[in-house]
Amino acid sequence: MQQSDLVKAVFEFVILIFSLCVHECAHAWMASRLGDQTARLEGRVTLNPMYHVDPIGTLLFPAIVIFGPFIGFNMFGGMLVGWAKPTPVITRNFRKIVRDDNLTTLAGPLSNLMLVLIAFIILLIDVRVIPNGRAVVFNSFLAALQPIEDFTPQPLVLLCALTILINLMLCIFNLLPIPPLDGSRLVRNMLPYNAVQTYDRIPFWVSYLLMIFVGGTIISAFVTPALRLVLHGLAHL
């Protein structure tokens, strides 16, 4: 592998950690706004990774996915996701428990979409500002997704492209209805009492197997068309 591959891997690792921190900070901030100060009192309304890092989900698993190919380990290739420490929420502190719990839950994935939007806007600005901007941005974006021989993507475009890719993956991943992901909390709030008891008894190992072996397929099904839309926008806006 070339040096540019290592640079891209480092970018991915840093962006993923930052995006996970934004995700959990958004949960904590929304919970605080809606009346539950538990996460705020634990210092979770912050982008400081020290308050959000989970040794396995934020460091070990992403490191295996990102740096594994350098040593020939590709088991999780393409599923660039991770997780941070769950944000503590005490729903009885909310005024409208189900509504406010859903809003707090959705704040995380929506924060990832916000990062996607910010990165896309920066790319559109680059199209206007950089000489021959449209071609540079478009080709650099493609090279960020799939390395092109003898072509080094423009660093800012590489950063934005990876931000878009990673945060789209995180958004879809967290909306999967698999405990303990955000999507499972939304589903749980819609289930009748007896169904909730069954849902809560899903073994953790089943959840992890589903996330690893089913999650990647579902993520690809949504992220691929989303990236096509981004490329279409860069080519025509």
N, C-alpha and C positions, 0 to 999 in steps of 0.2 A: 504494500500500500504506500501511496505517496504521502509527503508531508501535509499536503492540503487535506487529505482524508483525516489526519490526526487533528488538524485545526478545526475541521467541521465537527468532529466528534466532541471536542472540548466545547465548542459553541453549543452543541445539542445538550450536553450535560448541564452547562450553566443556565441555559434558557429553561430547561425542564425544571430545575430546582427553583428558579425565580417564578415560573408559572405556577408551580405547586404552592408557593408561598402566597402569591396573589389570590389563588383559589381559596385557601384556608382563611386568609385575612378577610376576604369578602364574606365568608360565612360568619366570622366573628363580628364584623362591622354591622352586618344586617341584623344579627341577633341582638346586638347592643341597641340598635335603632328601634327595635320592636319590643324592647323591655327586658331582655335577658342579658345581664351583665357578667355572666359566668366566664365567658371567654375573654372579655375585656379585663376582668380582674386577674386572669392568668397571663396577661400580656400578649394575647393572641391577635389583637388588632395592630399588627405590625408586619412589615415585609422582612424582618430579621429572620433568616433561616434557622437560627438557634432555637426559636420558639415553635418551629413547625416540622423540623426534620424528623423523619422516621428512619432509623438505621437501615431497615430492609427496603421499604418502599421508595424512599427518597434517594438513597445512596447505592445500596448493593444491587437491587434489581435493575435500576436504570444503567448502572455501570456495566453490568453483564450484557445488557441489550446493546449499549453504545460501543463499548470497547471490546466485547467478546469477539467480534469478527476479526480483530487484529491478531487473535491467536487461534482462529479457525472455529470459534464457537458461535453458531448461528441459530440456535434453537428458538430464540424469541425474535428472530429477525423481522423487522417491519412493525413490531408492536411497541412503539416508543412511548410508553406511559409509565406512570408511577403513582405513588400516593404519599401523603404526609400524615402527621399525627391527626386523628379526628378532632375537629373542633367541638369542645364540650357545650352542649345545649340542654338547658332545663326548660322543657316546654311549658310547665305550669306557670312560668314567669311571663308568658305571652298573654296578651289580652284576648286574642282569638287564636286558640291553640293550633288548629289545623291550618288555617290560612297563614299564620305567621311562621309556622314550622316549614310550610311549603316555600314561602318566600325566602326564608333563611337557607333552605336547601338549594333552591335555584340560583341563589347569589353566586355560588361557586362556579358552576358551568357558565353562567352569564359573564362572569369576570374573564373567563378564558376567551369567550367570543369578543369581549371588549378589546383584549390584547390582539386578537386577529384583526379587528377593525383598525386599530391604531397602526399596526404593521402594514396593512394594505394601503392606508392613507399615505404613510411614509413612502411606499413604493410608487404611488401615483405622483407624489411630489418629485421623486427621483426621475420619473419619466420626463417631467417638464424641465428639470434643472440640469441633469447630467447631459453632456454632449452625446448626441445619438442615443438619448436616454431610453427610448422604447426598446430598441434592440438590445442594449446592454442589460436593462432590467429583465426583459423577457428571457434572454439566454442565460443570465445569471440565476434566475428563478428556476429554470429547467435544470441547470447544472447543480443547484442545491438539492433538488429532489433525486436526480440521477446523474452522477458524475459524468462529465463529458471529457474525453481524452484531449489533452493539450489546451484546456480552457479553464481558467481560474475565475470563479464568480466574484463579482464586485463585493467587498466585505459587508457593506451596509445592506445590500440586497440579500446576501447570504443570511445575515442575521434576521432580517424581516421574513424571509422565506421559511426559515426554520421555526421562527416564532409562530407563523401561521400554521405550519404543518403540526407542530407539537401541541398547540392549543386547540386545534380542531380535534386531534386525537384525544386529548384530555377531556374535552367537552363531551364527546360521544361516549368515551369510556365511563365517565362518571354518571351518565344518564342511563347506563345499563341497569335493568331491574334486578341486580344481583347484590345481596347483602355482602358487605356493608356500604356499597356505593350509594351516591346521592339518589340515583333512580329508584333504588329499593325503598328509600324513605318516602318518596313520592307515592309509590305503589302502596306501601304500607298504610299511608293515610287515607287511601281509598277503599281499603278492604274492610269487610265486616269483622267483628271481634273474633269469632272462631277461626276465620281464615288468617288473621294476624298471628294467632297463637301457633298455627302450623308454619306460617312464613318465618317466624322467629326461630323455629327449631331447625332450619336448614343448616347442616353441619358446615363449619368454616372451610373444611377441605373441599367440599362440593363447590362452594363459592369460588375458591381459588382455581380449581380445575376449569370451571366455566369461564372465569375471567381470562385465563391463559389460552384455552383451546377454542373457545367460542368468541371471546371478545375481539380477537384480531380480525376475524371474518366480518363481524358486524361493523367494526370501526372502518375497515376498508370499503365496505359497501356505502358508507356515508361520506367518508373523507375524500375518496376519489372524485366523485362528482363535484364536491365543494371546491377542490383544487382546480378542476376544469373551469368552474365559474370564475375563480380568481385569475387564472390565465387569460380567460376571455376578457375580463375587465381590464387587465394590463395591456392587452392587445388593441382594445377599442376605445377606452375612456381617455 
